[in-house]
């Protein structure tokens, strides 16, 4: 008998239960994966709370994991029993084992352990598509990144610095601002100390930034727009503080701004594109451009406590759950 974290109704972390679970046998084109580590992300809380619609009557949260293949369904090619793999999906990872379509799996290099892989599949691929596709920042440009000490933020800071992009970050408190500075950010603003717009404008000699990568939402979107230079890009890819309530298309008129609301899974829907983006991510880790940071590990059975810590902004870097 396997185990899983499930919710039977939307709500807070208290809705999550640790239960016995029996995954189905893999069908044609499917694979059974035993998890070595599961990643924790804000999207998990969006599904748990009901902000995002559930895929069925019950919810198994979890959007990234790594492990080994235990069984292959009919017709699966290019994968083998015992092979290490990783993946990201919208839900379903908080189990000891699960069945997935084979084309959603990415083979893992030997140099990347399960814990690291589980911490970077969603967050690392998010950083990759943000800087490659949503706003392809280039050497000499300046960007603003909110939640710079979070899982995506720490990866973005390092990757942007490696490209010669000047990244300004925001984070809450001295510990988090120091952590972000150590991960590639040229300047980091403590948003708890006051408004972030004035420091950003001062740091850019009043010009503003070329783009803002904003995963916070309601608390930051107005300030994000105010920090952009004319014809700048607002990349809204999350809402940890709530949806950007009140945003109107007319808000972009001042400065001829642009805005996009990308979602990772639209950038990796094609299996070839998924593996191409993952290959760049793994290469960046292998050559030292990226040093993933796991702030804390929790037993998978204590996923509810991990959700509480994440929503209280009591985590830094990535959090992984261990079956």
N, C-alpha and C positions, 0 to 999 in steps of 0.2 A: 504494500500500500504506500503510495506517495503522499505528499502533503502539499497544501496550497493555502495562500491567503485569499479569502473571498469577502465580498460585501454583498449583502442581500437587498440593501436599499441605500440610496445616496445619503451622505451625511459626513460627519467628522471622522477622525481616526478611530473612534470607538466602534464604528461599523465594521471594522476589519477583524475577521476571525481566522484562526489557524485550524485547518480542518484536514481530514483524510481526503485523498483525491486520487482518482484512477484515470490517467490519461488514456485515450483510445489507442489502438494499434495504428501505426502509420499506414495510410492508404497509398494509392498510386501517386507518385511524385512527392511523397511526404517523408519526413525523417523524425525519429524520436531522439531528443537531445536531453541528456542528464546535465543539469546546471551545476557549475562550479561556483558561480557568482552571479548576482543580479544587481543591476544598477538602480538607483533611486533618482527620480526627476520630478520637477514641478508638474509635468503633465500627468503624473500619477494622481496627484491631488485634484487636478481639474476633473478627471474621470470620477474619482471617488466621491467628490462633492456633488456631482451631477451637472457641473458646468458644461462638460462635454457629454454627449449621449453615449449610453452603454451599448456594447455590441450584442447583448442578450439580457436575460432576466437577472442573472447574477454577474458580478464583476470580479475578475481576477486582475488586479493592477500589475504594473511593471512593464517597462518599455524597452529594456535592453538587458542582455545576459550573454554569458559565455559558458561553454561546457564541452562535452564529448558526445559523439553520435553513438547511440546504443542500438538502433534498429533502422533499417532502410525499407521504405515502401517500394512497390513494384515500379520499375522504370527509372529509378534515380541513378543518374550518372554523374561522374566527377567528384563524388564524395564516397567515403569509406567508413566502415565500422571502426570506432575508436578515434576517429579524426577529431581534432579540436576545431571548434567553430564559434562564431559569435553572430549576433543579430540585433536588430532593433525593430520593434513593432509598437503599435499604439497601446496595447494591453496584453495581459496574459503571461508575463514573465515571472510573477511571484509564485513559482511552483518549484518542487524539487526536480521535476522532469515534465517535458511537454512535447507535443507534436507540432511541427511546422512545415510549410511548403519548402522544399529543398532550395528553391531559387531565392529564398529570403536569407539564406545562410552565407556567411563569408568565412572561408578557411582562415585560421589564425596562424601567423608566423610563430615559430617556436620561441622567439625572444619575448613575446608578449604574454604574460601570465593571465589567467582567467580574471583575476580581480581588476587588473588594468583594462583588459578588453571590455569588461562589463561596465567600466566607468567611462569609456570613451565612445562607445558605438553611437548612442544618441547624441551625447554632448559634443564629441569630436566631429561627427558628421554634420552636426548643426553648425559648428564653427567653420567647417570646410565650405558648406554651401553659402553661408552668410558672406564670407570674404571672397568667394569665387564667383558667385552667381547673383546674390541679392544686391550687394554693392561691392564690385571688384576693386577694393582699395589698392592703390599703387604707391610706389615709393615716393616720398615727399608729401603725401597727403596726411591730413589730420582727421581722426575720427574720435567719437565719444562712445564709450561702452558702459552701460549701466550694469550693476551687479558684477563688478569686475573681479570680485573674490569668489564668485560662484564657480560651478563646474565648467560651464561654457565660457565664462569670463576669463578664467585663468588660462584656458587653452587659446582663446582669441588673442589675449595680450601677448603671449609668446609668439604666436604665428604671425601676427601683424608686425611685431618688432623684427622678426626674421625677414620680412618683406621690405623693411625700411619705412614702414608706416608709423607715424607718431600717434600713439593711442593714449587718450585721456580716459581715466576710469572714474566711476563713483562706487563707493562702498560704505558700509556703516560701521564706524568705530575705528580706533587706532590699530587694532590687531588685523582687521580686514584690509585697511588701506595699506599697511606695511606688506601684507601678503601679496596684494596686487602689484605693488611696486617691484617686488622681487620676481614677478612673472611678466616683465616686459613693458609695463606701463610707464610712460614718460612722466606723467603726473597722475595723482589719485586724489579725488576730492571726497571728504567725509560728508556725506549728505546729512548726517545727524547734526552736524555743526551749523547747518543753515542752508541757504539757497545754493544750488550748484551752478546756476546760469551765470552769475557774475564771475565766479572763479574761472569758468570755461572761457568766457569772453576775454577776461584778463590774460589768460594763458595763450590766447590766439591773437593778441593785440587788437581785439575788437572785431576780428574778421569772422569768427565762428568756425565751425568744423564742416568738413565735406560730407560727413554722414554720421548718423547716430544709430547704434545697434541697441534697441530698447526691449528688454524682456520683462520690464516691471509693469508698464501699462498705466493705470489710472493715476498713480502718484507722480509720474514723470513725463507724460506725453506732452503736456503744454511746455514744460521747460525744455524738452528735447527739441521741439520746433523752434523755440527761441534761440537755441544754440547753433542752429544751422546757418551757414553762409548762403547767399543767394544761389538758387538752383541746387541746393543740397538735398540729400536723400534721408528720409526717415524710415528706418527699417524696424518695424514693430513685430517681434517674433515671440512674444509671450506676454502674460499679464499676471505676474505673481502678486500684485497689489489690487487686481481687479481689472475688468475691461476698461479701455480708454473711453469712459462715458463722456458724451458731449462732443466728441471729435466730428468735425464737418469737413467736407471737401474744400469749402471756402477758407478753412484755416491754412491751406497751402498757398493761397494767393499771395500773401506777403512774402516776397522773395522768390516767387515762382518755384516753390518747393515740390518735391516728389515724395510719395509714400508707397510702401509695399508691406503687405502682411503675409509673409511666406510661411509655409509649413514644410518641415523636413520631408515628410513622406511623399510629397509631390516631386521631390528632387531625387528620390531613390526608388520610385515605383518600378522603373525598368531595371531588371536584374543586372544588365551590363553597366548601367550608370551607377548602381549601388556598388558594384565591385571596383569600378574605376575610382570613385570617391573614397572608398575604404582603403584602396591601395595607396592613395596619396596620404591619407591619415596615418596608416601604419608606417609608411616611409618616413614621415615627419617625426614619429616617435623613435624610429630606429636610428635616424641620423642626428638626434639630439635637438631638433628644432622645438619639439614638444616634450615636456616632462610632466606627464599626468600626475596630479596630486590627489590622493585619497585622504580626505580629512578624517573619516571615521568609518568603521565597519560595524554592522549590527547583525545578530542572528536573523535569518529570514522570519523566524517565528515572532520577532519583535518589530515587524514592519510598522505597526501602528505607532510605536514610540518614535521610530525614525521619521514618520510623517509629521508627528508633532514637532520634532526638532527642526525639520525642514521649513515648515510653515511659520515657526517662530524666528526664522532667520538665525538659528543657532548653529548652523553648519557652515563650513568653508570647504572649497574644493568639491570633490565628488564624494558621495556616500554609496557604499556597496552593502548588499545584503547577502549573507552567507548561508546557504541551505544546511 
